[in-house]
Amino acid sequence: MNDICQFIPPKEHKSDLSFLHFVYETDLKNHKQPFVRSNYYMHVVFKGKAIFKTEGKSFSLNVGDVFITAPFQSYTLEADNNFSFMYISFNGDGALPLLNEHSVSKSNCVFIGLEHIISFWVESIRRIKPSNANTVTESVFLFTLSFIEGGQAERYDKIKDKFDSILDYINLNFTSSDLSLKKLADLFFYTEKHLSRLFTIRTGKKFTQHVNALRIDYSVRLLNEGKFTLDEIAVKCGYRDKVYFSKVFKKLTGKTPTEYSKEKITR
């Protein structure tokens, strides 16, 4: 993806928070440092690594980390050649009170591990046009800010709550044949890679293992009812292929669906 710079037109109505730019930046070396800017900036690291230095402190930045800078705050970025980031610039009387509400300050301005927001930023900047620029940019800004409310401890609680929502969604939709890790990642604004890793950490299983366990447990209940053919059960459990369904069933139960049904009859 090449450099993208979206200029945000002024709002036609008065507001205590204004957005100026939504930018995807790939060429850091052409910028004069240290940075000293007259507006607030919210940045998210898209690729690579960097050292962010400000107010006598140094922070290591990796993909998915967010850092927010204040007007006339001096800072530098020492980055590798692959480093790129996105940012939103903003100002207005409401900016400082809003940041204060979310515990953002010069001493608490770096927030790590927000990889799941990257896809939302990328898709949002791609669909900006003059008629929706302010709405889209404000949505991205507030969405990101919601994950850093109260500092890191509360942010991790929010991620936990969000993952619980993902599990709830799976429990309600595991019989859908189009349920996939990609679909979940898109719905909940994660990258597939990050969601896959998070799934393993939180459940001890891969995504496919978790879904297959739910589906096979349900298929056992349907087999016990004795009302459906194997083809019907496969479809009802979210499998398009009866052969694959039988393979997964045997892997998890030690028997094929046919063997399980025969044993049930002879009991």
C-alpha positions in Angstrom: 0.0 0.0 0.0 1.4 3.4 -1.0 1.3 6.6 1.1 -2.2 7.8 1.7 -3.0 11.3 3.0 -6.6 12.3 3.5 -7.4 16.0 4.3 -10.4 16.3 6.5 -12.7 19.2 5.4 -14.0 21.5 8.2 -17.3 20.7 9.8 -20.2 22.8 8.8 -21.4 23.0 12.3 -19.6 24.0 15.5 -17.8 21.3 17.4 -15.4 21.1 20.4 -13.4 18.4 18.6 -12.1 18.8 15.0 -10.1 16.4 12.8 -7.6 17.6 10.3 -5.8 14.6 8.7 -6.1 10.8 8.4 -2.7 9.7 7.1 -0.9 6.4 6.3 2.8 7.3 6.5 5.5 5.2 5.0 8.5 7.5 4.5 9.6 8.7 7.9 13.1 9.6 6.8 11.9 12.5 4.8 10.5 14.2 8.0 12.5 16.6 10.0 13.0 15.6 13.6 12.4 16.2 16.4 8.7 16.5 15.7 7.0 19.5 17.3 3.4 19.9 16.0 0.7 22.3 16.9 -2.1 19.7 17.1 -2.8 16.4 18.9 -1.8 13.2 17.1 -3.0 9.7 17.6 -0.7 7.2 15.9 -0.9 3.4 15.4 2.2 1.4 14.2 1.3 -0.5 11.0 4.7 -2.2 10.2 8.2 -2.5 11.7 9.7 -1.2 14.9 10.8 2.1 16.3 12.0 3.8 19.5 9.8 6.7 20.5 11.6 9.3 22.6 9.8 12.1 24.4 9.9 14.0 27.7 13.2 12.3 28.7 11.7 8.8 28.2 12.1 6.1 25.6 9.5 3.6 24.5 9.8 0.6 22.2 7.1 0.5 19.5 5.9 -2.6 17.7 3.1 -3.4 15.3 -0.3 -2.5 16.9 1.1 -0.1 19.5 -0.6 3.3 19.8 1.0 6.5 20.9 -0.6 9.9 21.3 1.2 13.3 21.3 0.1 16.7 22.5 0.5 20.1 20.8 4.2 21.3 20.9 5.3 18.1 22.5 8.8 17.3 21.2 9.6 13.7 20.2 11.7 11.6 17.9 11.2 8.3 16.2 14.2 6.0 15.6 12.8 3.4 13.2 13.9 0.5 11.1 13.5 0.7 7.3 10.3 -1.2 7.3 8.6 1.2 9.8 5.2 2.7 8.8 2.3 4.1 10.8 -1.1 5.7 10.5 -2.2 8.8 12.3 -5.1 11.1 12.9 -4.5 14.7 13.8 -7.1 16.6 15.8 -7.7 19.7 18.0 -10.4 21.7 19.7 -11.5 22.7 23.2 -12.8 19.2 23.7 -9.6 17.3 22.9 -7.8 17.7 26.3 -10.8 17.0 28.5 -11.6 13.9 26.4 -8.0 12.6 26.7 -8.0 13.3 30.4 -11.1 11.2 30.8 -9.3 8.3 29.2 -6.1 8.8 31.4 -4.0 9.9 28.4 -1.2 12.3 29.2 2.4 13.0 28.3 3.5 10.4 30.9 0.9 7.9 29.8 0.9 8.2 26.0 1.9 4.7 24.7 -0.5 1.8 24.6 0.7 -1.6 23.5 -0.8 -4.6 21.8 -3.7 -3.2 19.8 -3.1 -5.2 16.7 -6.8 -5.9 16.3 -7.5 -2.2 15.4 -5.2 -2.1 12.4 -7.7 -3.6 9.9 -10.3 -1.1 11.0 -7.9 1.8 10.4 -6.9 0.5 7.0 -10.4 -0.2 5.8 -11.6 3.2 7.1 -8.9 5.3 5.4 -9.7 3.5 2.1 -13.4 4.4 2.2 -13.0 8.1 3.1 -14.5 10.7 0.8 -15.5 14.3 1.5 -19.0 13.5 2.5 -18.1 11.0 5.2 -14.5 12.1 6.2 -15.4 13.6 9.6 -17.7 10.7 10.6 -15.3 8.0 9.6 -12.3 9.7 11.2 -14.2 10.4 14.4 -15.4 6.8 14.6 -11.8 5.4 14.2 -10.5 7.9 16.8 -13.2 7.1 19.4 -13.1 3.4 18.7 -9.3 3.4 19.4 -9.7 5.6 22.4 -12.2 3.2 23.9 -9.5 0.5 24.2 -7.1 2.7 26.2 -9.6 4.1 28.7 -8.2 4.1 32.2 -4.7 2.9 31.2 -3.4 -0.5 30.4 -5.1 -2.5 33.1 -8.6 -1.4 32.1 -7.7 -1.9 28.4 -6.8 -5.5 28.9 -10.2 -5.9 30.7 -11.9 -4.5 27.7 -10.0 -6.9 25.4 -11.1 -9.8 27.7 -14.7 -8.6 27.5 -14.4 -8.4 23.7 -13.1 -11.9 23.5 -16.0 -13.1 25.6 -18.3 -11.6 23.1 -16.5 -13.5 20.3 -17.0 -16.8 22.2 -20.7 -15.9 22.7 -21.0 -15.2 18.9 -19.4 -18.6 18.2 -21.8 -20.4 20.6 -24.7 -18.9 18.7 -23.4 -19.5 15.2 -21.2 -22.6 15.2 -23.7 -24.5 13.1 -23.2 -21.9 10.3 -21.1 -23.3 7.5 -19.6 -19.9 6.7 -18.2 -19.4 10.2 -14.5 -18.8 9.9 -11.6 -17.1 11.6 -11.5 -14.5 8.9 -15.2 -13.7 9.3 -14.7 -13.3 13.1 -11.6 -11.1 12.6 -13.6 -8.8 10.2 -16.6 -8.6 12.5 -14.6 -7.8 15.6 -11.8 -5.7 14.0 -8.9 -8.1 14.5 -6.3 -9.4 12.2 -6.6 -13.1 11.5 -3.1 -13.7 12.9 -3.7 -11.8 16.1 -7.1 -13.4 16.7 -5.7 -16.9 16.1 -2.9 -16.3 18.6 -5.4 -14.8 21.1 -7.7 -17.8 20.7 -5.0 -20.2 21.6 -3.9 -18.2 24.6 -7.4 -17.7 25.9 -8.9 -21.2 25.2 -5.9 -23.5 24.9 -7.2 -24.6 21.5 -7.0 -23.5 18.0 -10.1 -21.8 16.5 -10.9 -24.9 14.4 -10.5 -27.2 17.4 -12.9 -25.1 19.4 -15.5 -25.0 16.7 -15.2 -28.7 15.8 -15.7 -29.6 19.5 -18.9 -27.7 19.6 -20.2 -29.1 16.3 -19.4 -32.8 17.2 -21.0 -32.4 20.6 -24.1 -31.2 18.9 -23.9 -33.9 16.3 -23.9 -36.5 19.1 -27.1 -35.1 20.5 -28.7 -35.2 17.0 -27.5 -38.8 16.5 -29.1 -39.8 19.9 -32.4 -38.4 18.8 -32.4 -40.7 15.8 -34.4 -38.4 13.6 -31.9 -37.4 10.9 -29.7 -38.9 8.3 -25.9 -38.4 8.4 -26.2 -36.0 5.5 -28.7 -33.9 7.4 -26.7 -34.0 10.6 -23.6 -32.9 8.8 -25.4 -29.9 7.3 -27.1 -29.0 10.6 -23.7 -29.0 12.4 -22.1 -26.6 9.8 -20.3 -29.1 7.6 -20.7 -29.0 3.9 -19.0 -32.3 3.4 -20.3 -35.5 5.0 -16.9 -37.2 4.6 -15.1 -34.5 6.4 -17.8 -34.5 9.1 -17.2 -38.3 9.6 -13.4 -37.7 9.7 -13.7 -35.1 12.4 -16.3 -37.1 14.3 -14.0 -40.1 14.5 -11.0 -38.0 15.5 -12.9 -36.6 18.5 -14.9 -39.6 19.5 -12.9 -42.6 18.3 -15.8 -43.8 16.2 -17.4 -42.9 12.9 -21.0 -41.6 13.1 -22.2 -44.9 11.6 -20.3 -46.9 14.3 -21.7 -44.6 17.0 -25.3 -45.1 15.7 -24.9 -48.9 15.6 -23.5 -49.1 19.1 -26.4 -46.9 20.3 -28.9 -49.3 18.8 -27.4 -52.4 20.3 -27.2 -51.0 23.8 
